[in-house]
Amino acid sequence: MFGIGMPELIIILVIILIIFGAGKLPEIGAGMGKAIRNFKGATSESEKREPDKLEEKKES
């Protein structure tokens, strides 16, 4: 998984827990989830539009 093993992942999670505290973690998780959904939505929209642009260039 991206060259990150389980020990490194646990250390990162512990550091995040220390910095933000347990109360903020749900908010951070929700924000990251929204960001990932928005990114996926934007990439799927651009993939839908991309074939149209390619066809327009071929016709010209």
N, CA, C and O atoms as CSV, one atom per row, in Angstrom:
chain,resi,resn,atom,element,x,y,z
A,1,MET,N,N,0.852,-1.179,0.000
A,1,MET,CA,C,0.000,0.000,0.000
A,1,MET,C,C,0.893,1.235,0.000
A,1,MET,O,O,1.191,1.773,1.067
A,2,PHE,N,N,1.309,1.679,-1.126
A,2,PHE,CA,C,2.102,2.891,-1.307
A,2,PHE,C,C,3.423,2.853,-0.550
A,2,PHE,O,O,3.976,3.905,-0.228
A,3,GLY,N,N,3.933,1.670,-0.264
A,3,GLY,CA,C,5.194,1.557,0.435
A,3,GLY,C,C,5.105,1.854,1.920
A,3,GLY,O,O,6.131,1.969,2.590
A,4,ILE,N,N,3.886,1.980,2.446
A,4,ILE,CA,C,3.698,2.248,3.869
A,4,ILE,C,C,3.241,0.951,4.527
A,4,ILE,O,O,2.201,0.399,4.169
A,5,GLY,N,N,4.013,0.475,5.478
A,5,GLY,CA,C,3.664,-0.739,6.184
A,5,GLY,C,C,2.753,-0.453,7.366
A,5,GLY,O,O,2.439,0.700,7.661
A,6,MET,N,N,2.341,-1.500,8.028
A,6,MET,CA,C,1.446,-1.366,9.174
A,6,MET,C,C,2.069,-0.564,10.317
A,6,MET,O,O,1.382,0.280,10.892
A,7,PRO,N,N,3.346,-0.787,10.676
A,7,PRO,CA,C,3.917,0.019,11.780
A,7,PRO,C,C,3.939,1.518,11.465
A,7,PRO,O,O,3.654,2.341,12.334
A,8,GLU,N,N,4.276,1.866,10.226
A,8,GLU,CA,C,4.300,3.280,9.850
A,8,GLU,C,C,2.903,3.888,9.893
A,8,GLU,O,O,2.717,5.022,10.336
A,9,LEU,N,N,1.926,3.118,9.428
A,9,LEU,CA,C,0.548,3.602,9.432
A,9,LEU,C,C,0.054,3.832,10.859
A,9,LEU,O,O,-0.625,4.824,11.124
A,10,ILE,N,N,0.380,2.946,11.760
A,10,ILE,CA,C,-0.026,3.101,13.162
A,10,ILE,C,C,0.631,4.329,13.775
A,10,ILE,O,O,-0.017,5.067,14.518
A,11,ILE,N,N,1.900,4.560,13.479
A,11,ILE,CA,C,2.597,5.741,14.010
A,11,ILE,C,C,1.946,7.018,13.485
A,11,ILE,O,O,1.748,7.967,14.243
A,12,ILE,N,N,1.614,7.050,12.210
A,12,ILE,CA,C,0.956,8.220,11.630
A,12,ILE,C,C,-0.390,8.461,12.298
A,12,ILE,O,O,-0.720,9.599,12.631
A,13,LEU,N,N,-1.168,7.406,12.497
A,13,LEU,CA,C,-2.479,7.559,13.138
A,13,LEU,C,C,-2.361,8.041,14.577
A,13,LEU,O,O,-3.178,8.845,15.024
A,14,VAL,N,N,-1.363,7.565,15.307
A,14,VAL,CA,C,-1.148,8.009,16.689
A,14,VAL,C,C,-0.767,9.490,16.715
A,14,VAL,O,O,-1.246,10.240,17.565
A,15,ILE,N,N,0.082,9.905,15.797
A,15,ILE,CA,C,0.472,11.319,15.737
A,15,ILE,C,C,-0.735,12.197,15.424
A,15,ILE,O,O,-0.909,13.256,16.027
A,16,ILE,N,N,-1.568,11.759,14.481
A,16,ILE,CA,C,-2.780,12.514,14.150
A,16,ILE,C,C,-3.702,12.590,15.360
A,16,ILE,O,O,-4.290,13.638,15.625
A,17,LEU,N,N,-3.834,11.489,16.097
A,17,LEU,CA,C,-4.676,11.472,17.292
A,17,LEU,C,C,-4.147,12.441,18.345
A,17,LEU,O,O,-4.929,13.132,18.999
A,18,ILE,N,N,-2.836,12.497,18.513
A,18,ILE,CA,C,-2.236,13.410,19.497
A,18,ILE,C,C,-2.441,14.866,19.078
A,18,ILE,O,O,-2.763,15.713,19.911
A,19,ILE,N,N,-2.256,15.157,17.790
A,19,ILE,CA,C,-2.358,16.543,17.325
A,19,ILE,C,C,-3.791,17.055,17.380
A,19,ILE,O,O,-4.040,18.148,17.890
A,20,PHE,N,N,-4.728,16.277,16.861
A,20,PHE,CA,C,-6.098,16.776,16.721
A,20,PHE,C,C,-7.014,16.364,17.866
A,20,PHE,O,O,-8.020,17.031,18.108
A,21,GLY,N,N,-6.702,15.310,18.561
A,21,GLY,CA,C,-7.554,14.842,19.647
A,21,GLY,C,C,-8.671,13.952,19.126
A,21,GLY,O,O,-8.990,13.963,17.937
A,22,ALA,N,N,-9.249,13.194,20.018
A,22,ALA,CA,C,-10.273,12.222,19.638
A,22,ALA,C,C,-11.562,12.901,19.178
A,22,ALA,O,O,-12.293,12.347,18.357
A,23,GLY,N,N,-11.845,14.083,19.694
A,23,GLY,CA,C,-13.089,14.776,19.337
A,23,GLY,C,C,-13.121,15.270,17.907
A,23,GLY,O,O,-14.190,15.337,17.300
A,24,LYS,N,N,-11.976,15.616,17.361
A,24,LYS,CA,C,-11.910,16.161,16.005
A,24,LYS,C,C,-11.812,15.089,14.925
A,24,LYS,O,O,-12.060,15.382,13.755
A,25,LEU,N,N,-11.460,13.865,15.281
A,25,LEU,CA,C,-11.260,12.832,14.273
A,25,LEU,C,C,-12.494,12.567,13.412
A,25,LEU,O,O,-12.345,12.416,12.199
A,26,PRO,N,N,-13.714,12.501,13.976
A,26,PRO,CA,C,-14.879,12.308,13.099
A,26,PRO,C,C,-15.069,13.445,12.095
A,26,PRO,O,O,-15.448,13.212,10.948
A,27,GLU,N,N,-14.804,14.665,12.534
A,27,GLU,CA,C,-14.926,15.809,11.623
A,27,GLU,C,C,-13.894,15.725,10.498
A,27,GLU,O,O,-14.204,16.004,9.340
A,28,ILE,N,N,-12.682,15.343,10.844
A,28,ILE,CA,C,-11.620,15.215,9.843
A,28,ILE,C,C,-11.970,14.107,8.856
A,28,ILE,O,O,-11.796,14.262,7.648
A,29,GLY,N,N,-12.467,12.981,9.383
A,29,GLY,CA,C,-12.862,11.869,8.512
A,29,GLY,C,C,-13.987,12.250,7.570
A,29,GLY,O,O,-13.965,11.886,6.394
A,30,ALA,N,N,-14.967,12.979,8.075
A,30,ALA,CA,C,-16.078,13.414,7.231
A,30,ALA,C,C,-15.593,14.382,6.152
A,30,ALA,O,O,-16.018,14.302,4.999
A,31,GLY,N,N,-14.715,15.278,6.529
A,31,GLY,CA,C,-14.169,16.223,5.544
A,31,GLY,C,C,-13.370,15.516,4.455
A,31,GLY,O,O,-13.466,15.860,3.277
A,32,MET,N,N,-12.584,14.526,4.862
A,32,MET,CA,C,-11.812,13.772,3.868
A,32,MET,C,C,-12.725,12.973,2.960
A,32,MET,O,O,-12.466,12.861,1.762
A,33,GLY,N,N,-13.790,12.417,3.515
A,33,GLY,CA,C,-14.755,11.670,2.706
A,33,GLY,C,C,-15.426,12.552,1.666
A,33,GLY,O,O,-15.591,12.150,0.515
A,34,LYS,N,N,-15.812,13.757,2.076
A,34,LYS,CA,C,-16.422,14.695,1.132
A,34,LYS,C,C,-15.440,15.084,0.038
A,34,LYS,O,O,-15.810,15.184,-1.132
A,35,ALA,N,N,-14.195,15.301,0.420
A,35,ALA,CA,C,-13.180,15.679,-0.564
A,35,ALA,C,C,-12.963,14.561,-1.583
A,35,ALA,O,O,-12.835,14.825,-2.778
A,36,ILE,N,N,-12.921,13.327,-1.114
A,36,ILE,CA,C,-12.724,12.192,-2.020
A,36,ILE,C,C,-13.922,12.048,-2.944
A,36,ILE,O,O,-13.751,11.797,-4.137
A,37,ARG,N,N,-15.138,12.201,-2.413
A,37,ARG,CA,C,-16.347,12.123,-3.260
A,37,ARG,C,C,-16.341,13.217,-4.325
A,37,ARG,O,O,-16.656,12.957,-5.486
A,38,ASN,N,N,-15.982,14.444,-3.931
A,38,ASN,CA,C,-15.924,15.541,-4.893
A,38,ASN,C,C,-14.879,15.274,-5.966
A,38,ASN,O,O,-15.112,15.550,-7.143
A,39,PHE,N,N,-13.739,14.742,-5.571
A,39,PHE,CA,C,-12.682,14.432,-6.532
A,39,PHE,C,C,-13.138,13.358,-7.512
A,39,PHE,O,O,-12.929,13.485,-8.718
A,40,LYS,N,N,-13.760,12.300,-6.995
A,40,LYS,CA,C,-14.260,11.233,-7.870
A,40,LYS,C,C,-15.330,11.763,-8.815
A,40,LYS,O,O,-15.358,11.402,-9.992
A,41,GLY,N,N,-16.213,12.621,-8.302
A,41,GLY,CA,C,-17.258,13.195,-9.151
A,41,GLY,C,C,-16.674,14.069,-10.248
A,41,GLY,O,O,-17.137,14.038,-11.389
A,42,ALA,N,N,-15.668,14.840,-9.906
A,42,ALA,CA,C,-15.046,15.718,-10.902
A,42,ALA,C,C,-14.309,14.905,-11.955
A,42,ALA,O,O,-14.349,15.249,-13.136
A,43,THR,N,N,-13.638,13.836,-11.551
A,43,THR,CA,C,-12.910,13.037,-12.534
A,43,THR,C,C,-13.865,12.258,-13.421
A,43,THR,O,O,-13.595,12.089,-14.611
A,44,SER,N,N,-14.975,11.778,-12.874
A,44,SER,CA,C,-15.920,11.038,-13.711
A,44,SER,C,C,-16.605,11.984,-14.704
A,44,SER,O,O,-16.888,11.589,-15.835
A,45,GLU,N,N,-16.870,13.219,-14.294
A,45,GLU,CA,C,-17.466,14.190,-15.213
A,45,GLU,C,C,-16.496,14.527,-16.342
A,45,GLU,O,O,-16.899,14.643,-17.499
A,46,SER,N,N,-15.216,14.685,-16.003
A,46,SER,CA,C,-14.241,15.031,-17.035
A,46,SER,C,C,-14.032,13.853,-17.984
A,46,SER,O,O,-13.774,14.063,-19.169
A,47,GLU,N,N,-14.138,12.620,-17.489
A,47,GLU,CA,C,-14.015,11.453,-18.358
A,47,GLU,C,C,-15.193,11.363,-19.305
A,47,GLU,O,O,-15.040,10.920,-20.443
A,48,LYS,N,N,-16.369,11.778,-18.851
A,48,LYS,CA,C,-17.544,11.755,-19.721
A,48,LYS,C,C,-17.416,12.794,-20.820
A,48,LYS,O,O,-17.835,12.555,-21.952
A,49,ARG,N,N,-16.841,13.945,-20.498
A,49,ARG,CA,C,-16.701,15.019,-21.478
A,49,ARG,C,C,-15.533,14.796,-22.428
A,49,ARG,O,O,-15.560,15.279,-23.560
A,50,GLU,N,N,-14.525,14.086,-21.994
A,50,GLU,CA,C,-13.301,13.916,-22.785
A,50,GLU,C,C,-13.553,13.262,-24.147
A,50,GLU,O,O,-13.016,13.751,-25.141
A,51,PRO,N,N,-14.346,12.174,-24.249
A,51,PRO,CA,C,-14.581,11.589,-25.580
A,51,PRO,C,C,-15.249,12.567,-26.549
A,51,PRO,O,O,-14.979,12.528,-27.750
A,52,ASP,N,N,-16.109,13.436,-26.042
A,52,ASP,CA,C,-16.743,14.428,-26.905
A,52,ASP,C,C,-15.710,15.363,-27.501
A,52,ASP,O,O,-15.794,15.701,-28.681
A,53,LYS,N,N,-14.744,15.783,-26.716
A,53,LYS,CA,C,-13.696,16.675,-27.197
A,53,LYS,C,C,-12.832,15.993,-28.248
A,53,LYS,O,O,-12.423,16.626,-29.221
A,54,LEU,N,N,-12.553,14.707,-28.058
A,54,LEU,CA,C,-11.740,13.979,-29.011
A,54,LEU,C,C,-12.449,13.849,-30.350
A,54,LEU,O,O,-11.828,13.987,-31.404
A,55,GLU,N,N,-13.760,13.583,-30.308
A,55,GLU,CA,C,-14.526,13.460,-31.549
A,55,GLU,C,C,-14.585,14.790,-32.295
A,55,GLU,O,O,-14.514,14.817,-33.523
A,56,GLU,N,N,-14.714,15.890,-31.560
A,56,GLU,CA,C,-14.759,17.211,-32.180
A,56,GLU,C,C,-13.433,17.505,-32.900
A,56,GLU,O,O,-13.439,18.091,-33.982
A,57,LYS,N,N,-12.315,17.106,-32.316
A,57,LYS,CA,C,-11.000,17.345,-32.942
A,57,LYS,C,C,-10.847,16.497,-34.205
A,57,LYS,O,O,-10.255,16.954,-35.182
A,58,LYS,N,N,-11.367,15.277,-34.200
A,58,LYS,CA,C,-11.264,14.407,-35.368
A,58,LYS,C,C,-12.084,14.943,-36.530
A,58,LYS,O,O,-11.661,14.845,-37.682
A,59,GLU,N,N,-13.262,15.512,-36.243
A,59,GLU,CA,C,-14.149,16.029,-37.282
A,59,GLU,C,C,-13.581,17.301,-37.923
A,59,GLU,O,O,-13.882,17.587,-39.082
A,60,SER,N,N,-12.777,18.056,-37.201
A,60,SER,CA,C,-12.243,19.326,-37.713
A,60,SER,C,C,-11.186,19.129,-38.749
A,60,SER,O,O,-10.644,20.103,-39.271
